Amino acid sequence: MKDVKLSNRLTDSPCCIVIDENDPSLQMERMMKTMGQGMPSMVKPILEVNADHAILQKVKATDDESLIGDIATVLLDQALLLGGAEIKDPADFVKKLNKLIS
């Protein structure tokens, strides 16, 4: 991750991944890796967060570090998936997501 920034444009989503204009897209990185030409972690995405979203307000209102960590990890993985990236540990993502919604 290159950076985390507050968003002025997100309304419905809690966060999204954006790519610096000087970096290749996540899809381009995946294609280059498939062709054997990519180096690991060429793209350093930026996480853009919507501080007004209900999920982030829930994070702000709690002192439960375990809950904060789980929500942060799920939101990051969710944004990566929506951005076309692969997440490192899909099983952990599902475990944390299930814990949060149960």
C-alpha positions in Angstrom: 0.0 0.0 0.0 1.4 3.3 -1.0 -0.9 5.6 1.0 -4.3 6.0 2.6 -6.3 9.1 1.7 -9.7 10.6 2.6 -12.1 10.7 -0.3 -14.1 13.6 -1.4 -15.9 11.6 -4.1 -17.1 8.4 -2.5 -20.7 8.4 -1.3 -22.0 4.8 -1.1 -18.7 2.9 -0.7 -16.6 2.8 2.4 -13.4 2.7 0.4 -11.8 2.0 -2.9 -8.4 1.4 -4.5 -6.9 3.9 -6.7 -3.6 3.6 -8.6 -1.1 6.4 -8.9 -1.0 7.7 -12.5 2.6 6.7 -12.8 2.0 3.1 -11.8 0.6 0.3 -14.1 -2.9 -0.9 -13.4 -3.5 -3.9 -11.3 -4.7 -5.7 -14.4 -1.5 -4.8 -16.3 0.5 -6.1 -13.4 -1.4 -9.4 -13.4 -1.0 -9.8 -17.1 2.8 -9.1 -16.9 3.1 -11.7 -14.1 1.3 -14.2 -16.3 3.7 -13.6 -19.1 6.6 -14.0 -16.7 7.7 -10.4 -17.0 6.3 -8.9 -13.8 8.2 -8.2 -10.7 6.4 -8.8 -7.4 4.5 -5.8 -6.1 5.1 -3.4 -8.9 1.9 -1.6 -8.2 1.5 0.2 -4.9 -2.2 1.0 -4.6 -3.7 3.9 -2.6 -6.6 3.2 -0.3 -9.2 6.0 -0.6 -11.6 6.0 2.4 -15.0 7.6 2.9 -14.8 8.9 6.5 -18.6 9.6 6.5 -19.5 6.0 5.7 -21.4 4.1 8.5 -18.7 1.4 8.6 -15.9 3.9 9.2 -18.1 5.7 11.8 -18.4 2.4 13.6 -14.6 2.1 13.6 -14.3 5.6 14.9 -16.7 4.9 17.7 -15.0 1.8 19.1 -11.9 1.1 21.2 -12.0 -2.6 20.4 -8.6 -3.0 18.6 -9.5 -6.5 17.4 -12.7 -5.2 15.8 -10.9 -2.3 14.2 -8.2 -4.6 12.8 -10.8 -7.0 11.4 -12.8 -4.2 9.8 -9.7 -2.6 8.3 -8.5 -5.9 6.9 -11.9 -6.7 5.4 -12.3 -3.3 3.9 -8.8 -3.4 2.3 -9.3 -6.8 0.9 -12.8 -5.8 -0.4 -11.3 -2.8 -2.1 -8.5 -4.9 -3.6 -11.0 -7.4 -5.0 -13.2 -4.7 -6.5 -10.1 -3.1 -8.0 -9.2 -6.3 -9.8 -6.4 -7.5 -7.5 -6.0 -10.8 -5.8 -6.0 -10.9 -2.0 -3.2 -12.7 -0.2 -5.4 -14.9 2.1 -9.0 -15.5 0.8 -9.7 -17.9 3.7 -8.8 -15.2 6.3 -10.9 -12.7 4.4 -13.9 -15.0 4.6 -13.3 -15.9 8.3 -13.1 -12.2 9.3 -16.1 -11.2 7.2 -18.2 -14.0 8.7 -17.1 -13.0 12.2 -18.2 -9.4 11.5 -21.6 -10.3 10.1 -22.5 -12.9 12.7 
